[in-house]
């Protein structure tokens, strides 16, 4: 099973913001998407999810993505301050819920909360949670859909270090166990190297490089993409650790200066 995007193009007005001739992500694989601000990462994910108009074709195993096969978690999941944590997660079962919430629905919601350490908050209003806790709640809502494709836009941006690891470990475990196609937009280069099977680098809306993290996350590529000097280390588990050293000095005649 694979997710494919062919000749994917997104316009805002007359401006071309994403232009990808070909992108593929396989089952059981985590594809991490990296790039500087404004490079089109979130726009790409929205186009894959079908929430914004895009030219081209997005398919799962060669056919249009079936209804219910896709779980998409945007950066901003919207205001639901009057609902409890459990109610928010149960909304992820829309399309499966009948006239009444069944024991199976409740069990699925509680399991999703439990694996993210949120079960004790089930009856709390979402409006009273921290930003990081709300982010975890909406991830649980996405997971309860039991999707074949998981698209996550910066799912750890508001989380402390412990919860970042919990989320990414959980996503990796579920991706492997259930054979999901998982695409994650991240800003943390070290997390992308640790949890990504492949990493795609976006530059000005185009796919600049793609491959195993060890091949694409190099000091030379990061200097060209981000304008920074880095050192790449290896931790005790064999994963890359990207250490930013300094921003490169812009030339006086540079158009960005």
N, C-alpha and C positions, 0 to 999 in steps of 0.2 A: 504494500500500500504506500502511495506517495502523494504528496501535494505538489502540484505543478502550477506555475504561472508563466504564461507565454505572451510576449509582446504587451506586457502590462504597462499602461501609461495613464497618469493622472494629471489633470489640468486644474489649476485654480485660475479661472478666467482664461486668459490666453497664455498663461505661464505654465510650462511643463515642469512639474515638481517631482514626478517619479517616472523613470523610463527604464524598464527592465525587460530585455528581450527574453530571458530564460532564467527561471529560478525553480529549484526542486528541493523538497525536504522529505526524508524518508521516515517510515514507521520505526518507532523505538529510538528515534534520533532527536536530539535537541540542537536546533539551529539558532545561534545567537546572532543578533543584528546589532552592529556597532556603527557609530559615526558621530561627527560633531553636531552641535545644535543646528537645526535647519537642513540637515542632509536628507530628510525624507523618511526617517525610520518609522515614526508614528503613522505617517500617511501611507506608507507601504503596508503596515499591518491593517489599517482600516480598509485598504483596497482588497487585501486578501480575505478580510472578514465580510466584505460586501456591504459595508456601512456607508461608503461613499462611492459615487459613480467612477468607473474606471473602464478604459478601453482594454481589449485583450481578453484572455481566457484564464480563469482560475478553476482547477479541477482536482478532484480526489480520485485517484486511480483512473484517470482519463475521462471521467464523467462529471457534470456539475455537482457541486457539493450538496449532499442531501440535507433537507431540513433536520435540524437536531444533531447533526454530526459535528458542529463547530461550537467551540467554547472560546469566547473572546472577552478579555478583560482589558478595558481601556484605562488610561491614566486616571481619568476622572469618571467615577461610576455614578455620579449624580446624587442629589439630596434625597435621603430616605430617613430623615431624622426621627419621624414618628413611629417607625417600625422597630421591632426587636431584632436582635441578631438572628434568632431562629427563623423569624418571618422573612428576613432578607434572603437567607439561604434557601428557604423553601420556594422563593420566587424563581430560583433556578430550575425548578421542576415544572414550570409552566409548559403546557403542552402535554405533560404526563399526568398532572393533577386532575382528579375527577371532581365530582360534586363535593366530595369530602376528602380531607387529608387522611391518608391511610397509615397504618403502622409502618409499612414499607417506606413511605415518604419521610416519616419522622426518623426512622432508623438511618436512612441515607443522609439526612441533614445532620443528625448527631454524629455520624461517622465522619463526615466532611469536617465538622467543627473539631472533633476530637483529634484528627490527624494534624491539625494546625494549632492545637493547644487552646482552643476557644470554647470548649464545651461549658466551662464554668460561667461563660458570659452569655449563654443562650437566651436568657430572659432580659438582658440589659437592652435599653434603647440604644440604637446605633448612634444617635446624636450625642450621647454621653461618652463615646469612646474616643481614644486618641486617633490621630490620622493613621498611624501604623496599624492599630487594631482594626480600623475600618477597612484598610487595605487587605488584611487577612480575611475579613468577613467576605469581601467581594471575591477573593480568590476561592474561598469555600463555595460560594454561590456558583462560580464557574465550574468547579470540579464536580459538583453534584449533578450537573447536566450529563455526566459520563460521555464526553465528546470523543470523537476520533481525532479531531484536530484541536490543538490548544494554542491559542494566540494570546500572549501576555505582553502588555506594554508597560515596561518598567515596574514589575510587580513588587520590587523591593525598595523602591525609592524613598519610602517613609519609614522603613524598618530599622531597628537597631541590629547590631551584628549577629546576635543570637538568632533573631527571627529571620534575618536574611538567609542564614544557613539552613534554618528549618524549612523555609519556603522552597529554596532551590533544591535541597535534598529531597523534599517531598515530591516536587515536580519531576525530578529525575527518576525517582523510584516508580512513580505512577507511569511515566512515559515508557520506561523499560517493561514494567509488568503488564501493561495494557496495550503495548505497541502503538502508542499515540504518535502523531506527528506534532511536534512541539516547536514553536517559533517564539523566541523571547527577545524583546528589545531591552538592552541594558546600557548603562553608562559605565559600570564598573568593569574595567578591562580584566582584572584578575578573576572576578567571578565568571566572566565570559570564558576565560581560559580554563577554569576549573570545571565548569558545568556544561560547556558547549562541546558537542561532538564535532561540529563545524562552526565556523564563524564567518559571517558575511560583513564586509566593510562597505558602507555606503558613502559616496562622495557626490554631493550636488545632485541627489536623486538617482544616481546610477550605481550599479553594482561594480565596485572598484576591484575588490578581491574576494575570493571565497575559498575556504579549505579548512583543514585542521588548524586549531588555534596556534600550534607551535610553528606552523608555516606562514601564517598571515600576520600574527602579532609579533612583529620584529621591530627593533628600534628604527630601522629605515622606513618601514611602512607607517609606523605611528608618527614619525616626524613629518611625513608628507601629508598624512590625513589630519592630524590634530595640531601640528606645529609645536610639538613638544619633544624634548629629549628624555629618553627613558633608559632604564636598565632592566633587563629581563633576568630574573633569578629563577631558581627551581627549589620548591619546598621539599620537605621530607617525604611527601607522598608522590613526588614526581610531577607536580603541577607547576605551570608557569606562575610567577608572581611579577606583575608589571609595576615597577617603581618609577613614578614620574620624578624627574630631576629638576627640570626648569622649562619655562616657555621659551621658544625660540624668539630671537629678536627680529622684528619685522624690518625689512629694508625701507629706507625713507621713501623710495619711489614705488613701493608696493601699493597696489590699489586698496589694500586693507589697512594701510597705515593711517 
